[in-house]
């Protein structure tokens, strides 16, 4: 929807958007727009009047280069079977028509002159206008051509020399990232020292953007409809990650009020930080292990500041994102060794590659199937790429020589998957020892993620082969309720307190206890202090969460009498009504 069709919103004037609060805190900063629809990243730059002709010439050269690339594709297409050759030929012809004196080319040349901006930014602005126009047409064929328009835009920007994986390389001071959505590859590029907050149009409370925001302790709001239609680079913006509110171009009085609120919030957070060195022990003397989940090595500083007793979940995908080649064993070892050494003897649980679904890597040449969440992903993918799995396991074994590590397998479904990884692990250990390479001694524990209902229901059998369980409540909830947690249209139905989810958690915890193996919760439920009594009451004594949540959860732990709540917690999950469950949880006894 375009600005001129919304007279109630005046560019440059204050406007408030409401979304879902996913990252606590208040950010006050400057809008930095990120367009996630493109695989190249562009910074808008104003150019002087005397450079307009030169910029238009640069664009003309890029358009010719893109056209030549398609010529080369046309030649390759001639080698394909007849049906495929004809279909691809039509598509490439359409691309070339858009690159020769078309509305797109004329529009970019005009926009460079009138807006006085760099060619890359002009291309994306014109592409966005064309997408809007095609999407509004009541014609399925034309609206389906949006991806073709976007592909031409990508080719033009790449031809102009823009590089991939440079999305956030030149951020303004106190930048607030505003986007339709952020992919895992995008969030892997975020530096919390440069980013003040996040606000997106799409996403749910348990979307990847939300999880990353909490992990980096960034104020964040998702599902703020229409935000990208009005936010412009350089606008002043407030993100209230407690209320789920985004305010563009706030009035002076509003800005002053939010500065006071932010100061109060930071004072409260500093008070919680004083709990860093205090043990997480209940009123009746039960010690609880609180660890941190991390996606990036840059988060270790916040992990150490939080008082975490270790890393309960290191997502290893960061090693594979935003690159054209695969990291080898040595590169992975170097990165993991640094994490292990910085934790100074605290345990580090490293999850093997969880590629698939919303997490993709160009270097792996992975193509998602018709239903990525249910397809070849996580441990299934790793077992189909033995060389990649073996290199990762070898790197973990070597990193384990520098401190305690555990290996965690994602999305395990069958006991045979665990046995097969253990066989590979043992062979690798023997091979490395024969080469005289130092590895973890003793062998690292091999654990599994309980995040599929089938795994939870078979937890007693899996506990025979696994050394520990980590219950991933994010995916467990998603798969149990058939809710896509990244889809804002059904995000309100995502409920980890659904009796079905709670009973699967209980069954898994009981199976681990019967087998005498540790069990933790490492999903977002672990970081919600309101749910701490419930999880502890179910017999879970290890919680792993975003580092920023640890002080709040620790404060709650220290106020609980576990013997008083254990029986009540189990009675809570026997109820079939989610609303009553919610009420019971709020009323759990606190000493």
HUPE-V324395 format. One record per pair of residues at least 24 apart in sequence whose ideal C-beta (glycine too) atoms are under 7 Angstrom apart, sorted by the first residue. I is the first residue (numbers start at 1). J is the second residue. Records with the same first field share a line. If there is no record, write none. Layout:
I: J + J
This chain:
1: 226 + 229
2: 132
3: 230
9: 230
12: 249
13: 249
14: 247 + 248 + 249 + 250 + 251 + 254
15: 230 + 248
16: 245 + 247
17: 224 + 226 + 227 + 246
18: 224 + 244 + 245
19: 221 + 222 + 223 + 224 + 244 + 246
20: 204 + 205 + 221 + 222 + 223 + 244 + 491
21: 221 + 241 + 242 + 243 + 244
22: 205 + 210 + 213 + 214 + 220 + 221 + 222 + 241
23: 198 + 210 + 213 + 214 + 218 + 219 + 220 + 241
24: 219 + 241 + 242
25: 219 + 241 + 265
26: 219 + 238 + 240 + 241 + 258 + 261 + 262 + 265
27: 176 + 196 + 197 + 219 + 239
28: 238 + 258 + 259 + 262
29: 174 + 175 + 176 + 196 + 197 + 237
30: 172 + 173 + 174 + 175 + 176 + 234 + 236 + 237
31: 176 + 178 + 231 + 232 + 233 + 234 + 235 + 237
32: 171 + 172 + 175 + 176 + 177 + 178 + 233
33: 178 + 231 + 233
34: 167 + 177 + 179 + 186
35: 124
36: 179 + 180 + 181 + 182 + 183 + 186
37: 150 + 180
38: 124 + 150 + 153 + 154 + 157
39: 154 + 164
40: 154 + 157 + 158 + 162 + 164
41: 162 + 166 + 167
42: 120 + 121 + 124 + 157 + 162
43: 170
44: 117 + 118 + 121 + 233
45: 117 + 118 + 121
46: 116 + 117
47: 116 + 117 + 118
49: 116
52: 112 + 113 + 116
55: 112 + 118 + 119
56: 109 + 112
58: 119 + 160
59: 108 + 109 + 112 + 119
62: 119 + 156 + 159 + 160
63: 99 + 105 + 156
65: 159
66: 99 + 155 + 156 + 159
67: 96 + 99 + 100
69: 155
70: 95 + 96
91: 148
94: 148
95: 148 + 151 + 152
98: 152
99: 152
104: 130 + 152
119: 160
120: 157 + 160 + 162
123: 153 + 156 + 157
124: 153 + 157
127: 153
165: 189 + 322
168: 194
171: 195
176: 237 + 239
178: 227 + 228 + 231
179: 228
180: 228
181: 209
182: 209
184: 208 + 317 + 321 + 358 + 359
185: 321 + 322
187: 212
188: 296 + 318 + 321 + 322
189: 322
190: 216
191: 298
192: 216 + 218 + 298
197: 239 + 241
199: 224 + 227 + 239 + 246
200: 224
201: 225 + 227 + 228
202: 488
203: 486 + 488
204: 485 + 486 + 487 + 488 + 491 + 494
205: 491 + 494
206: 474 + 485 + 494 + 524
207: 485 + 486
208: 358 + 486
211: 524
212: 295
214: 527 + 546 + 548 + 549
215: 293 + 294 + 295 + 299 + 546
216: 299
217: 302 + 547 + 548
221: 245 + 246
223: 488 + 491
272: 551 + 552 + 555
273: 551
275: 307 + 551 + 554 + 555
276: 305 + 306 + 307
277: 307
278: 554
280: 554 + 557 + 558
281: 558
282: 557 + 560 + 561 + 562
283: 559 + 560 + 561 + 591
284: 561 + 562 + 563
286: 562
288: 536 + 541 + 543 + 557
289: 541 + 542
290: 543 + 550 + 553 + 554
291: 544
292: 544 + 545 + 547 + 550
293: 522 + 544 + 545 + 546
297: 335 + 338 + 339
299: 547
300: 339 + 342
302: 547 + 548
303: 547
306: 547 + 548 + 550 + 551
307: 550 + 554
308: 547 + 550
309: 346
310: 343 + 346 + 347 + 348
311: 343 + 348 + 349
312: 349 + 520 + 522 + 544
313: 349 + 351 + 408 + 470 + 522 + 544
314: 339 + 348 + 349 + 350 + 351
315: 351 + 354
316: 350 + 351 + 352 + 353 + 392
317: 353 + 354 + 355 + 359
320: 353 + 355 + 361 + 363 + 364
321: 361
323: 363
324: 362 + 363
325: 363
326: 363 + 364 + 388
328: 391
329: 391 + 394 + 395
332: 391 + 392 + 395
333: 395 + 398 + 399
336: 395 + 396 + 399
337: 399 + 402
340: 399 + 402 + 403 + 405
341: 402 + 403
343: 403
345: 403
347: 404 + 406
348: 403 + 405
349: 406 + 408
350: 396 + 405 + 407 + 408
351: 408 + 410
352: 379 + 382 + 389 + 392 + 407 + 409 + 410
353: 382 + 392
354: 378 + 410
355: 381
356: 381
358: 486
377: 411
378: 410 + 411
379: 409 + 410 + 411 + 412 + 417
380: 411
383: 417 + 420
389: 424
390: 424 + 428
393: 424 + 425 + 428
394: 428 + 432
396: 444
397: 428 + 429 + 432 + 439 + 440
398: 437 + 438 + 439
400: 439 + 440 + 444
401: 438 + 439 + 440
405: 440 + 444
406: 444 + 445 + 447 + 468
407: 444 + 446 + 447
408: 447 + 449 + 470
409: 448 + 449
410: 449
411: 449 + 451 + 452
412: 448 + 449 + 455 + 462
413: 452 + 454 + 455
415: 461 + 462 + 465
418: 448 + 462 + 465 + 466
419: 465
421: 446
422: 446
450: 476 + 508
451: 475 + 476
452: 479
453: 479 + 480 + 504
456: 504 + 507 + 508
457: 507
459: 507 + 508 + 511
460: 511 + 514
463: 511 + 512 + 515 + 517
464: 515
466: 517
467: 517
468: 517 + 518 + 519
469: 508 + 512 + 517 + 519
470: 520 + 522
471: 505 + 508 + 519 + 520 + 521 + 522 + 523
472: 522 + 523
473: 521 + 523 + 524 + 525
474: 523 + 524
476: 501 + 504 + 523
477: 501
480: 504
495: 578
496: 525
497: 578 + 581 + 582
498: 578
499: 573 + 575 + 576 + 578 + 581
502: 573
503: 573
505: 538
506: 538 + 573
509: 538 + 539 + 540
513: 539
518: 542
520: 544
527: 553
529: 553 + 556
530: 585
531: 585
532: 556 + 557
533: 560 + 565 + 569 + 588
534: 569 + 572 + 585 + 588
536: 560 + 562
537: 565 + 566 + 568 + 569 + 570
538: 569
559: 590 + 591
560: 590 + 591
561: 589 + 591
564: 589 + 591
565: 589
